[in-house]
């Protein structure tokens, strides 16, 4: 009877227990992961590295200035030299400005910019993938806490049933077989409880790994916003917003520019240059006339340099064919990614709808199994039902309860996975910016885009995510307050 009275409390909503004094919400978990997950931080750093490719490509179109200096000791002079300096110092400064490079630089910049856009889409994908993992971990903790609760209550009920069966056996009302059946079911229930506790421990460890802190009395997640009415509507949104598909399209466009970059190798290049020189013989330059010779010389040169490649052994053609093949592969990858996105969206939609249907049927099953157990117990008191009938009815109710809480977890995770596949499960979509500034990859691009000074440096790299080694190891237990609390809602 204790389990039967606890059923409405346990299942009144998706597996959420009573609200404690301080509890973690799903938004708390997502915000913590957004700010502190090392995988996401690494993806952001990778994008910052990708930003630099635009600067590197653009640098090829800017002037280059080179200075050099030389000190020389003339250890042995030519026998025909009448003026023999002993030493000299010289210096020069060269400036070169490319004027035309066959389109290699301009197309290289365009390709790099497209890859920056692809990287931003990849970063969006990393963000939504992390959030999907966090949601699954969050719901797995809630689910396994509910399963531990159900298993614990089942053990308590079967223990009471065993005691009652033993008492009735002592007075000759039941047989030893009835006692053995009760003992067997209790032993199995205790094993199931241990398995549930192990699963809860694993779920909590996964949560710590993703979020960076231990779960603390997780609350019911909020309803998912923007779920589509049909799989076709979901696919339409995904084709416009899925970050993986956007990244594939940007890379395909960048690969098209790579073809032009490779072909530029057969084009002439034009640059303007100027050179200034200075040489000083340090007073060691002699004179044939007896008049002291001028010990210093200066020079200046300016001009235009034209370079026309005539033969390069087929290297340019090979590179262009290679770029052409890579571009074709990128175009095929767009279609492959599109197929995958469509399949993921439709599968997630189907899973979400199926889980909702299972919830409805499981609720009916729990209600019917509860009435059945109550009726079997009543009939047992008048001798119309056996102890085995009670045990079977108890097991049937437990299966229905487990199926219900599992379906509620599956429905939420499938719904969030659907939003992620549609490109609608990122920090900006989930309202995480309300508690702080969202990371914007454009800020770093704007910061580095105009830097032309070679001696500029960023601070030394260092990890910013927190470690979890100091977080105490979780266990598979649930708080005592959980056993008397209301059920968790979806």
C-alpha positions as CSV (number, residue, x, y, z in Angstrom):
1,X,0.0,0.0,0.0
2,X,3.0,2.4,0.6
3,X,4.0,2.1,-3.0
4,X,0.5,2.5,-4.3
5,X,0.0,5.7,-2.4
6,X,3.4,7.0,-3.6
7,X,2.6,6.5,-7.3
8,X,0.7,9.8,-7.9
9,X,3.5,11.7,-6.2
10,X,6.2,10.0,-8.2
11,X,4.6,10.3,-11.6
12,X,2.7,13.6,-11.3
13,X,5.2,15.1,-13.7
14,X,8.1,13.5,-15.6
15,X,10.2,12.6,-12.6
16,X,10.9,15.9,-10.8
17,X,11.0,15.6,-7.0
18,X,10.1,18.3,-4.5
19,X,11.7,21.7,-4.8
20,X,14.6,22.0,-2.3
21,X,15.9,25.1,-0.6
22,X,18.4,25.5,-3.4
23,X,18.1,23.7,-6.7
24,X,19.7,23.7,-10.1
25,X,17.7,24.4,-13.2
26,X,18.3,23.3,-16.7
27,X,19.2,26.9,-17.6
28,X,21.7,26.9,-14.8
29,X,23.3,23.8,-16.2
30,X,23.4,25.1,-19.8
31,X,24.8,28.5,-18.6
32,X,27.5,26.8,-16.6
33,X,28.5,24.6,-19.5
34,X,28.4,27.5,-21.9
35,X,30.9,29.4,-19.7
36,X,33.1,26.6,-18.5
37,X,33.1,23.6,-20.8
38,X,36.6,22.9,-22.2
39,X,35.3,21.4,-25.5
40,X,33.4,24.6,-26.3
41,X,36.4,26.8,-25.2
42,X,38.7,24.8,-27.5
43,X,36.2,25.3,-30.4
44,X,36.3,29.0,-29.7
45,X,40.1,29.1,-29.7
46,X,40.1,27.1,-33.0
47,X,37.8,29.7,-34.5
48,X,40.2,32.5,-33.4
49,X,43.0,30.6,-35.2
50,X,40.8,30.5,-38.3
51,X,40.3,34.2,-38.2
52,X,44.0,34.8,-38.7
53,X,44.0,33.1,-42.1
54,X,42.3,36.3,-43.5
55,X,45.1,38.4,-42.1
56,X,47.8,36.1,-43.4
57,X,46.3,36.1,-46.9
58,X,45.9,39.9,-46.9
59,X,49.5,40.4,-45.9
60,X,50.6,39.1,-49.3
61,X,49.1,42.3,-50.9
62,X,50.8,44.7,-48.5
63,X,54.3,46.3,-48.8
64,X,57.3,44.5,-47.4
65,X,60.2,46.4,-45.9
66,X,63.5,44.7,-45.3
67,X,66.7,46.2,-43.8
68,X,70.1,44.5,-43.7
69,X,73.6,45.4,-42.5
70,X,77.0,43.9,-43.1
71,X,80.4,44.3,-41.6
72,X,83.3,42.9,-43.6
73,X,87.1,42.3,-43.0
74,X,89.1,42.1,-46.2
75,X,91.7,39.5,-45.3
76,X,93.3,39.3,-48.7
77,X,93.0,41.7,-51.5
78,X,93.1,41.0,-55.2
79,X,96.6,41.4,-56.7
80,X,95.3,43.7,-59.4
81,X,93.6,46.1,-56.9
82,X,95.4,49.4,-56.4
83,X,93.0,50.6,-53.7
84,X,92.7,48.1,-51.0
85,X,90.4,48.8,-48.1
86,X,90.8,46.7,-45.0
87,X,87.2,46.7,-43.7
88,X,83.8,48.1,-44.4
89,X,80.3,48.3,-43.1
90,X,77.2,48.5,-45.4
91,X,73.5,48.7,-45.0
92,X,70.5,48.7,-47.2
93,X,66.7,49.0,-47.0
94,X,64.4,47.5,-49.5
95,X,60.7,48.2,-50.1
96,X,58.6,46.1,-52.4
97,X,54.9,46.5,-53.2
98,X,53.0,43.9,-55.2
99,X,50.8,45.4,-57.8
100,X,49.4,42.3,-59.6
101,X,49.6,38.6,-58.7
102,X,47.2,37.0,-61.0
103,X,44.3,37.1,-58.6
104,X,46.0,34.8,-56.1
105,X,45.7,37.2,-53.2
106,X,42.2,38.5,-53.8
107,X,40.8,35.0,-54.2
108,X,42.8,33.7,-51.3
109,X,41.3,36.4,-49.1
110,X,37.8,35.4,-50.3
111,X,38.5,31.8,-49.6
112,X,39.8,32.6,-46.1
113,X,36.7,34.7,-45.4
114,X,34.4,31.9,-46.4
115,X,36.3,29.5,-44.2
116,X,35.8,32.0,-41.3
117,X,32.1,31.9,-41.9
118,X,32.2,28.1,-42.0
119,X,34.2,28.1,-38.7
120,X,31.5,30.3,-37.1
121,X,28.9,27.8,-38.2
122,X,31.0,25.0,-36.8
123,X,31.2,26.9,-33.5
124,X,27.4,27.1,-33.5
125,X,27.3,23.4,-34.1
126,X,29.7,22.7,-31.3
127,X,27.5,24.8,-29.0
128,X,24.2,23.1,-29.9
129,X,25.9,19.7,-29.7
130,X,27.2,20.5,-26.2
131,X,23.7,21.7,-25.1
132,X,22.2,18.5,-26.5
133,X,24.6,16.5,-24.4
134,X,23.9,18.6,-21.3
135,X,20.1,18.2,-21.7
136,X,20.5,14.5,-22.0
137,X,22.8,14.3,-19.0
138,X,20.4,16.5,-17.0
139,X,17.4,14.4,-17.9
140,X,19.4,11.2,-17.2
141,X,20.1,12.3,-13.7
142,X,16.4,13.1,-13.1
143,X,15.4,9.8,-14.7
144,X,17.8,7.7,-12.7
145,X,16.9,9.4,-9.5
146,X,13.2,8.5,-10.2
147,X,14.2,4.9,-11.0
148,X,16.2,4.6,-7.8
149,X,13.1,6.0,-6.0
150,X,10.8,3.5,-7.6
151,X,13.2,0.6,-7.0
152,X,13.7,1.6,-3.3
153,X,9.9,1.8,-2.8
154,X,9.5,-1.5,-4.5
155,X,12.0,-3.1,-2.1
156,X,10.2,-1.6,0.8
157,X,6.8,-2.9,-0.3
158,X,8.2,-6.4,-1.1
159,X,9.9,-6.5,2.3
160,X,6.6,-5.7,4.0
161,X,4.9,-8.3,1.8
162,X,7.5,-10.9,2.7
163,X,7.0,-10.2,6.4
164,X,3.2,-10.5,6.1
165,X,3.6,-13.7,4.1
166,X,5.9,-15.1,6.7
167,X,3.4,-14.3,9.5
168,X,0.6,-15.9,7.6
169,X,2.8,-19.0,7.0
170,X,3.5,-19.2,10.7
171,X,-0.2,-19.5,11.4
172,X,-0.8,-22.0,8.6
173,X,-2.7,-19.6,6.3
174,X,0.0,-19.8,3.5
175,X,2.5,-22.4,2.3
176,X,6.3,-22.3,2.2
177,X,6.0,-21.8,-1.6
178,X,4.3,-18.5,-1.0
179,X,7.2,-17.4,1.3
180,X,9.8,-18.5,-1.3
181,X,8.1,-16.6,-4.1
182,X,8.1,-13.4,-1.9
183,X,11.7,-14.0,-1.0
184,X,12.7,-14.4,-4.6
185,X,10.9,-11.2,-5.7
186,X,12.5,-9.2,-2.9
187,X,16.0,-10.5,-3.8
188,X,15.5,-9.5,-7.4
189,X,14.2,-6.1,-6.4
190,X,17.3,-5.5,-4.2
191,X,19.5,-6.3,-7.2
192,X,17.5,-4.0,-9.4
193,X,18.0,-1.2,-6.8
194,X,21.7,-1.7,-6.9
195,X,21.7,-1.5,-10.7
196,X,19.6,1.7,-10.6
197,X,22.0,3.2,-8.1
198,X,25.0,2.4,-10.3
199,X,23.2,4.0,-13.3
200,X,22.5,7.1,-11.2
201,X,26.1,7.4,-10.3
202,X,27.2,7.1,-13.9
203,X,24.6,9.8,-14.9
204,X,25.9,12.1,-12.2
205,X,29.5,11.6,-13.4
206,X,28.5,12.5,-17.0
207,X,26.8,15.6,-15.7
208,X,29.9,16.7,-13.9
209,X,32.1,16.0,-16.9
210,X,29.9,18.2,-19.1
211,X,28.8,21.0,-16.7
212,X,31.8,21.2,-14.5
213,X,29.9,20.9,-11.2
214,X,27.9,18.3,-9.4
215,X,24.1,18.1,-9.9
216,X,22.1,19.6,-7.0
217,X,18.4,18.7,-6.7
218,X,17.7,19.2,-10.4
219,X,14.4,20.9,-11.1
220,X,11.9,20.2,-13.8
221,X,13.0,21.5,-17.2
222,X,10.9,24.2,-18.9
223,X,8.7,23.4,-21.9
224,X,10.7,23.3,-25.2
225,X,9.9,26.4,-27.4
226,X,9.3,26.4,-31.1
227,X,8.7,22.7,-31.8
228,X,7.3,22.2,-35.3
229,X,3.9,20.9,-36.3
230,X,5.2,18.5,-38.9
231,X,8.4,17.0,-40.1
232,X,8.3,19.0,-43.3
233,X,8.1,22.2,-41.4
234,X,11.1,21.1,-39.3
235,X,13.1,20.2,-42.4
236,X,12.4,23.6,-44.0
237,X,13.8,25.4,-40.9
238,X,16.8,23.1,-40.8
239,X,17.7,23.7,-44.4
240,X,18.0,27.4,-43.6
241,X,19.6,27.2,-40.1
242,X,21.4,24.0,-39.5
243,X,25.0,25.0,-38.7
244,X,26.6,21.9,-40.2
245,X,24.9,22.5,-43.5
246,X,25.8,26.2,-43.5
247,X,29.5,25.3,-42.8
248,X,29.5,22.8,-45.7
249,X,28.1,25.4,-48.1
250,X,30.7,28.0,-47.0
251,X,33.5,25.5,-47.5
252,X,32.3,24.6,-50.9
253,X,32.3,28.3,-51.9
254,X,35.8,28.6,-50.5
255,X,37.0,25.6,-52.5
256,X,35.8,27.4,-55.6
257,X,38.1,30.3,-54.9
258,X,40.9,27.9,-54.3
259,X,40.7,26.9,-58.0
260,X,41.4,30.5,-59.0
261,X,44.2,30.7,-56.5
262,X,45.9,27.6,-58.0
263,X,45.5,28.9,-61.5
264,X,47.1,32.2,-60.7
265,X,50.4,30.4,-60.6
266,X,50.7,30.6,-64.4
267,X,50.0,34.4,-64.5
268,X,52.6,37.2,-64.5
269,X,53.3,39.1,-61.4
270,X,54.1,42.8,-61.2
271,X,55.6,44.7,-58.3
272,X,57.3,48.1,-57.7
273,X,60.3,48.4,-55.5
274,X,62.9,50.8,-54.2
275,X,66.2,50.1,-52.5
276,X,68.6,52.4,-50.6
277,X,72.2,51.5,-49.8
278,X,75.0,52.9,-47.7
279,X,78.7,51.7,-47.4
280,X,81.5,53.0,-45.3
281,X,85.2,51.8,-45.5
282,X,86.0,53.1,-42.0
283,X,89.0,55.1,-43.2
284,X,90.8,52.2,-44.8
285,X,90.2,53.1,-48.4
286,X,93.4,54.3,-50.0
287,X,93.9,56.8,-52.8
288,X,96.1,56.8,-56.0
289,X,96.3,60.7,-56.1
290,X,97.3,61.3,-52.6
291,X,94.1,63.0,-51.9
292,X,92.0,61.2,-49.2
293,X,89.4,59.1,-50.8
294,X,85.7,59.4,-49.9
295,X,85.1,56.6,-47.4
296,X,81.3,56.5,-47.8
297,X,79.0,55.8,-50.7
298,X,75.2,55.9,-50.9
299,X,72.8,54.6,-53.5
300,X,69.1,54.6,-54.3
301,X,67.2,52.5,-56.8
302,X,63.5,52.4,-57.8
303,X,61.8,50.3,-60.5
304,X,59.1,48.0,-61.6
305,X,59.6,44.2,-61.6
306,X,57.8,41.9,-64.0
307,X,57.9,38.2,-63.6
308,X,56.4,35.9,-66.2
309,X,56.5,32.1,-65.6
310,X,57.2,30.2,-68.8
311,X,57.6,26.6,-67.6
312,X,57.0,25.1,-64.2
313,X,56.9,21.4,-65.0
314,X,53.1,21.1,-64.9
315,X,53.0,22.0,-61.2
316,X,50.4,24.8,-61.7
317,X,48.1,22.7,-63.8
318,X,48.3,19.9,-61.2
319,X,47.5,22.2,-58.4
320,X,44.5,23.6,-60.3
321,X,43.3,20.1,-61.1
322,X,43.7,19.2,-57.5
323,X,41.7,22.3,-56.3
324,X,39.1,21.4,-58.9
325,X,38.7,17.9,-57.5
326,X,38.6,19.3,-53.9
327,X,35.9,21.7,-54.9
328,X,33.9,18.9,-56.4
329,X,34.3,16.9,-53.2
330,X,33.1,19.9,-51.2
331,X,30.0,20.2,-53.4
332,X,29.2,16.5,-52.8
333,X,29.8,17.0,-49.1
334,X,27.1,19.7,-49.1
335,X,24.6,17.2,-50.5
336,X,25.8,14.5,-48.0
337,X,25.4,16.9,-45.1
338,X,22.0,18.0,-46.4
339,X,20.9,14.3,-46.5
340,X,22.2,13.8,-43.0
341,X,20.4,16.8,-41.7
342,X,17.1,15.8,-43.2
343,X,17.4,12.3,-41.8
344,X,18.3,13.6,-38.3
345,X,15.4,16.0,-38.3
346,X,12.9,13.4,-39.4
347,X,14.2,10.8,-37.0
348,X,14.2,13.2,-34.1
349,X,10.7,14.3,-34.9
350,X,9.5,10.7,-35.1
351,X,11.2,9.9,-31.8
352,X,9.7,12.9,-30.1
353,X,6.2,12.0,-31.3
354,X,6.6,8.4,-30.4
355,X,7.8,9.2,-26.9
356,X,4.7,11.5,-26.4
357,X,2.5,8.7,-27.5
358,X,4.2,6.3,-25.1
359,X,3.7,8.8,-22.3
360,X,-0.1,8.8,-23.0
361,X,-0.3,5.0,-23.1
362,X,2.0,4.6,-20.1
363,X,-0.1,6.9,-18.0
364,X,-3.1,4.8,-18.8
365,X,-1.1,1.7,-18.0
366,X,0.0,3.0,-14.6
367,X,-3.6,3.9,-13.7
368,X,-4.9,0.5,-14.8
369,X,-2.0,-1.3,-13.0
370,X,-2.7,0.6,-9.8
371,X,-6.3,-0.4,-9.8
372,X,-5.4,-4.0,-10.7
373,X,-3.0,-4.2,-7.8
374,X,-5.5,-2.9,-5.4
375,X,-8.1,-5.3,-6.7
376,X,-5.8,-8.3,-6.5
377,X,-4.9,-7.5,-2.9
378,X,-8.5,-7.2,-2.0
379,X,-9.4,-10.5,-3.7
380,X,-6.4,-12.2,-1.9
381,X,-8.0,-11.3,1.5
382,X,-11.0,-13.5,0.6
383,X,-8.9,-16.3,-0.9
384,X,-9.6,-15.6,-4.6
385,X,-6.0,-14.6,-5.4
386,X,-2.6,-16.0,-4.5
387,X,0.5,-14.3,-3.3
388,X,2.0,-14.9,-6.7
389,X,-0.9,-12.9,-8.3
390,X,-0.1,-10.0,-5.9
391,X,3.6,-10.2,-6.8
392,X,2.8,-10.2,-10.6
393,X,0.5,-7.2,-10.2
394,X,3.2,-5.4,-8.3
395,X,5.7,-6.1,-11.0
396,X,3.3,-5.0,-13.7
397,X,2.8,-1.7,-12.0
398,X,6.5,-1.1,-11.6
399,X,7.1,-1.8,-15.3
400,X,4.4,0.7,-16.2
401,X,5.9,3.3,-13.9
402,X,9.4,2.8,-15.3
403,X,8.1,3.0,-18.9
404,X,6.4,6.3,-18.0
405,X,9.3,8.1,-16.5
406,X,11.6,6.8,-19.3
407,X,9.2,8.0,-22.0
408,X,9.1,11.5,-20.4
409,X,12.8,11.7,-20.4
410,X,13.0,10.4,-24.0
411,X,10.4,12.9,-25.2
412,X,12.3,15.9,-23.8
413,X,15.7,14.8,-25.1
414,X,14.2,13.9,-28.6
415,X,12.5,17.3,-28.7
416,X,15.7,19.2,-27.8
417,X,17.6,17.1,-30.4
418,X,15.0,18.1,-33.0
419,X,15.6,21.8,-32.1
420,X,19.3,21.3,-32.4
421,X,19.0,19.7,-35.8
422,X,16.9,22.6,-36.9
423,X,19.6,25.1,-35.8
424,X,17.4,26.4,-32.9
425,X,19.2,25.1,-29.8
426,X,22.0,27.7,-29.2
427,X,22.6,30.1,-26.4
428,X,20.8,32.9,-28.2
429,X,17.8,30.7,-28.7
430,X,17.7,29.5,-25.1
431,X,17.9,32.9,-23.5
432,X,21.3,32.3,-21.8
433,X,22.3,35.9,-22.7
434,X,20.1,37.2,-20.0
435,X,22.6,36.3,-17.3
436,X,25.7,37.5,-19.1
437,X,27.3,38.5,-22.3
438,X,27.2,35.8,-25.1
439,X,30.4,34.9,-26.8
440,X,30.6,36.6,-30.2
441,X,33.3,35.2,-32.6
442,X,32.9,38.4,-34.7
443,X,34.6,40.4,-31.9
444,X,37.9,38.6,-32.3
445,X,37.7,38.9,-36.1
446,X,37.2,42.6,-35.8
447,X,40.1,42.9,-33.3
448,X,42.7,41.1,-35.5
449,X,41.5,42.1,-39.0
450,X,43.3,45.4,-39.1
451,X,46.6,44.4,-37.3
452,X,49.6,44.9,-39.6
453,X,52.3,45.3,-36.9
454,X,54.5,42.3,-36.9
455,X,55.5,42.6,-33.2
456,X,51.9,42.5,-31.9
457,X,51.4,39.5,-29.6
458,X,48.5,38.1,-27.6
459,X,49.0,37.0,-24.0
460,X,50.5,33.5,-23.4
461,X,47.9,30.7,-23.9
462,X,46.3,29.3,-20.8
463,X,43.4,27.0,-20.0
464,X,40.4,28.8,-18.6
465,X,38.0,25.9,-17.9
466,X,37.8,24.6,-14.4
467,X,39.0,21.1,-13.5
468,X,36.7,18.6,-11.8
469,X,39.3,16.7,-9.8
470,X,38.3,18.4,-6.6
471,X,34.6,17.7,-7.0
472,X,33.7,14.8,-4.6
473,X,32.8,11.5,-6.3
474,X,29.0,11.1,-6.5
475,X,27.1,8.1,-5.3
476,X,23.9,6.4,-6.3
477,X,21.9,7.5,-3.3
478,X,19.1,10.0,-3.2
479,X,18.3,12.5,-0.5
480,X,16.0,11.4,2.2
481,X,13.6,14.2,1.4
482,X,13.2,12.6,-2.1
483,X,11.3,9.6,-0.7
484,X,8.4,11.8,0.6
485,X,8.4,14.4,-2.1
486,X,6.1,14.9,-5.0
487,X,6.8,13.7,-8.5
488,X,8.7,15.7,-11.1
489,X,6.8,17.2,-13.9
490,X,7.7,17.5,-17.6
